[in-house]
């Protein structure tokens, strides 16, 4: 059996008038991630982690923000397409661990819902997905509620 680890990172500005979708879950929040697609920084970081572990191109290469096909795209669909590529190479997801850093929407109240949705999208048990929300302790622009940063790590195995 072969194992590979992938690391993904994404950051988005939070702006008024955008829905706040993180990890495929809609938050009740006055601002949302700005982006060419739906701006779901959690799914973007997770997708990059999966692609990296499988040795594939990154999210921006596969789904360019210069391509009008991806304007307003549901990031869950981008993740599904990336998973197809990962699985076509013979890999399967073992687990994923995600850190969401923001002073914007509070992650804790939606954590269980996010874990369930991410597990569904990845085709794994809920206990194979973890999500942690972190504040930025007053450091920098993100700490003023201006944005969100996400780091994701995943483990793939090829039986």
C-alpha positions as CSV (number, residue, x, y, z in Angstrom):
1,X,0.0,0.0,0.0
2,X,1.2,3.5,-0.8
3,X,0.3,6.6,1.2
4,X,0.6,10.3,0.3
5,X,-0.1,13.5,2.2
6,X,-1.3,16.7,0.6
7,X,-1.4,20.2,1.9
8,X,-3.8,22.9,0.7
9,X,-4.2,26.6,1.5
10,X,-6.6,29.3,0.5
11,X,-7.4,32.8,1.5
12,X,-10.4,35.1,0.6
13,X,-11.5,38.5,1.4
14,X,-14.9,38.7,3.2
15,X,-17.3,41.2,1.6
16,X,-20.8,42.3,2.0
17,X,-23.4,41.0,-0.4
18,X,-21.8,37.6,-0.9
19,X,-23.3,34.4,0.6
20,X,-21.0,32.9,3.3
21,X,-20.4,29.3,2.1
22,X,-17.7,27.4,3.9
23,X,-17.1,23.6,3.7
24,X,-20.2,23.4,1.5
25,X,-22.4,24.8,4.3
26,X,-24.1,28.2,4.2
27,X,-23.5,30.4,7.3
28,X,-25.8,33.1,8.5
29,X,-23.3,35.9,8.3
30,X,-23.4,39.5,6.8
31,X,-20.2,38.9,4.7
32,X,-19.0,36.1,2.5
33,X,-15.9,35.0,0.7
34,X,-15.2,37.0,-2.5
35,X,-14.2,34.9,-5.4
36,X,-14.7,33.9,-9.0
37,X,-16.6,30.8,-7.9
38,X,-18.7,30.7,-4.8
39,X,-15.5,31.5,-2.8
40,X,-15.7,28.5,-0.5
41,X,-12.1,28.7,0.9
42,X,-12.6,25.5,2.8
43,X,-13.4,23.4,-0.2
44,X,-10.7,25.2,-2.2
45,X,-8.0,24.4,0.3
46,X,-9.3,20.8,0.6
47,X,-9.3,20.4,-3.2
48,X,-5.7,21.6,-3.4
49,X,-4.7,19.2,-0.7
50,X,-6.3,16.2,-2.5
51,X,-4.8,17.2,-5.9
52,X,-1.3,17.8,-4.4
53,X,-1.3,14.4,-2.7
54,X,-2.2,12.7,-6.0
55,X,0.5,14.6,-7.8
56,X,-2.0,16.5,-10.0
57,X,-2.2,20.2,-11.0
58,X,-3.7,22.6,-8.5
59,X,-7.2,24.1,-8.3
60,X,-6.3,27.3,-10.2
61,X,-4.7,25.3,-13.1
62,X,-7.7,23.0,-13.4
63,X,-10.5,25.6,-12.8
64,X,-8.9,29.0,-13.7
65,X,-10.5,32.1,-12.4
66,X,-10.0,33.5,-15.9
67,X,-12.4,30.9,-17.4
68,X,-16.0,32.1,-17.5
69,X,-17.2,28.5,-17.1
70,X,-16.3,28.7,-13.4
71,X,-17.9,32.1,-12.7
72,X,-20.1,31.5,-9.6
73,X,-19.4,27.8,-9.7
74,X,-20.4,25.6,-6.7
75,X,-17.0,24.6,-5.2
76,X,-18.5,21.2,-4.2
77,X,-18.7,20.4,-7.9
78,X,-15.1,21.4,-8.4
79,X,-14.1,19.2,-5.5
80,X,-16.2,16.3,-7.0
81,X,-14.4,16.8,-10.4
82,X,-11.0,16.8,-8.6
83,X,-11.9,13.7,-6.7
84,X,-12.7,11.9,-9.9
85,X,-9.1,12.7,-11.1
86,X,-7.7,11.5,-7.8
87,X,-9.7,8.2,-7.9
88,X,-8.8,7.7,-11.6
89,X,-5.1,7.5,-10.4
90,X,-6.1,4.8,-8.0
91,X,-6.1,6.9,-4.8
92,X,-8.8,6.9,-2.1
93,X,-9.2,9.4,0.8
94,X,-8.2,8.2,4.2
95,X,-8.8,11.4,6.2
96,X,-8.8,15.2,6.1
97,X,-8.0,17.8,8.7
98,X,-8.9,21.5,8.2
99,X,-8.1,24.7,10.1
100,X,-10.2,27.8,9.4
101,X,-8.7,31.1,10.6
102,X,-11.0,34.1,10.7
103,X,-12.6,36.7,12.9
104,X,-15.6,36.5,10.5
105,X,-18.1,33.7,10.9
106,X,-17.8,31.6,14.0
107,X,-17.0,28.0,13.0
108,X,-17.8,26.2,16.2
109,X,-21.6,26.4,15.9
110,X,-21.5,24.9,12.4
111,X,-18.6,22.5,12.9
112,X,-20.6,19.2,13.1
113,X,-22.6,20.2,10.0
114,X,-19.4,21.1,8.1
115,X,-17.8,17.8,9.1
116,X,-20.9,15.8,7.9
117,X,-21.0,17.7,4.6
118,X,-17.3,17.3,4.0
119,X,-17.4,13.6,4.8
120,X,-20.3,13.2,2.4
121,X,-18.4,15.0,-0.4
122,X,-15.3,12.9,0.2
123,X,-17.1,9.6,0.6
124,X,-15.6,8.9,4.1
125,X,-17.0,8.5,7.6
126,X,-17.5,11.7,9.6
127,X,-14.7,10.7,12.0
128,X,-12.2,10.8,9.1
129,X,-12.8,14.6,8.8
130,X,-11.9,17.3,11.3
131,X,-12.6,21.0,11.2
132,X,-11.1,23.5,13.6
133,X,-12.0,27.2,13.8
134,X,-9.3,29.6,15.0
135,X,-9.3,33.3,15.8
136,X,-6.4,35.5,14.8
137,X,-6.0,37.2,18.2
138,X,-6.1,40.7,16.8
139,X,-3.2,40.2,14.3
140,X,-3.4,41.8,10.9
141,X,-6.3,42.6,8.5
142,X,-7.8,39.1,8.8
143,X,-8.1,39.7,12.5
144,X,-10.3,42.7,11.7
145,X,-12.9,40.4,10.1
146,X,-11.7,41.3,6.6
147,X,-11.0,37.7,5.4
148,X,-10.6,34.0,6.0
149,X,-7.6,31.7,5.6
150,X,-7.9,28.0,5.5
151,X,-5.3,25.2,5.7
152,X,-6.2,21.6,4.8
153,X,-4.2,18.4,5.0
154,X,-5.3,15.0,3.6
155,X,-4.0,11.5,3.5
156,X,-4.6,9.3,0.4
157,X,-3.9,5.6,0.1
158,X,-3.5,3.4,-2.9
159,X,-4.3,-0.2,-1.9
